[in-house]
C-alpha cells in the first residue's frame, strides 16, 4: 500500500479518536469507549453496512497497513503491567491477594469455558478452541478504568485496598492462562492430535522462553540506564526494549505479552527509581493507545454479529458471574472482610486493553484465521469491551458506594471521563 495512504489512514484514525474523546467527556464515559466507536465509524464495516459497499474512510488494507502500531501498543500495555510487579510490594500484600486473584481468575475461565461449550458452533473442534480462547481472555480486567473511578471519587477502605493489587496481578495471571489455551486452540484448529507435548510441554516452553527473553531484555535495559541520564534518552531506551521484545516474539513465535511484561517486571525490581523512569512512558503512550483502540474498533466486522450474538451474550453473562463468585469465594477462603466478599467482584468487571490485545493475538495467527474463528473471537471480545467499558465504571462506583468507601464529598462527582 502506498505510504501516503498509510499516513492518511493514521491521520484519520487520530482525528476520529480525538473527536470521540470530546464526546465521551460530555457524556461522562471512558475515553476508550469513544475510541472504539470512532474505529467503528471510520472503519471498513459499519458505513458499508448502512450505505453500501465501498463507503468508508478506512479500508481493510488501510487498517492492515497500521498493524505494527497495534503490536507496539500491545507491547507497551504488557510492559506497563510488568512495571507494577515489585517484589517488595508483593511481599507486603501477603498471601491474601494472591489467593483472591487466582481463585477469581480460574473461576472466571471455567465459567466461560463451560458455558460456551453448551452452545453448538460449526464443529466440536472449533467449538472447543473458541471456548478455550474466550475463557482465557475472560480472565483479563481493565486496570485503567477501575483506577480512574477510585481516584476520581477518592475511595478508601478494604475493598479499594484489595481491588488495586488484584487488578494488577489479574492480567498477569490471565496472560499465563492465555498462553496455555492459545497453544491448545492452535492444535485443535489444525486438527493435530493433542499430545502431552502439545498440551503441556509446548505451552510451558513458550512461557519459559518468553520469560527468559523478557528478563534478558529487562536486564539489558537496566544496564543501559546507567549510561543515559536524560529523560529523552531513557524514554528512547524503553521504547527500544519494547520494540525488540515484540520483534523477538514475532521472530520466535513467542508471546509478546509475556516478553514485554517480563521486561517491565525485571526493570522495576532492578532499579530503585524505576517508578519515576517508567512515568516517562506516559509522554508517548497516550496517542499510541488511542490508535490501538481506534484500530481495534475498526476491525470489528459487524456482519458476523448475528452469527455470534448468542455467544456474545453468554460470554458476558458467564464472565460476569465468574468474576463475582470467584472474588466472593477467594475472599471467603482468605478470610477477608464481608464488604470485600460482597462487592469486590463487581469492581472487576471492566475489560479493555489486555483483552483486546489477546484477541488481536488470535486475529493475526494463521492457523486460527484459517479455521475461521479468529474474526468471531475479535467480534465477541470487542462487543464485550464496549458493554463492560460502558457499564463497568458505573458499577464500580455503585459497589464502592455500597461498601461505604466513597467519601460523602466525592459522591457529587459525576461520570468517569477517562479510560
Protein Blocks (a to p, Z undefined) as FASTA:
>chain_A
ZZklmmmmmmmmmmmmmmmmmmmmmnopafklmmmmmmmmmmmklmmmmnoghiafbdfk
lmmmmmmmmmmmmmmmmmmmmmmmcfklmmmnommlmmmmmmmmmmmmmmmmmmmmmpcg
hiaklmmmmmmmmmmmmmpccfklmmmmmmmnopacjklmmmmmmmmmmmmmmmmmmmmm
mmmmmmmmnopacdfklmmmmmmmmmmmmmmmmmmmmmmmmmmmmmpcbfklmmmmmmmm
mmmmmmmmmmnopafklmmmmmmmmmmmmpmklmmmmmmmmmmmmmmmmmmmmmmmmmmc
fklmmmmmmmmmmmmmmmmmmmmmmmmmmmmmnopafklmmmmmmmmmpccklmmmmmmm
mmmpmklmmnopmmmmmmmmmmmmmmmmmmmmmmmmmmmmmnopacfklmmpgcjfbZZ
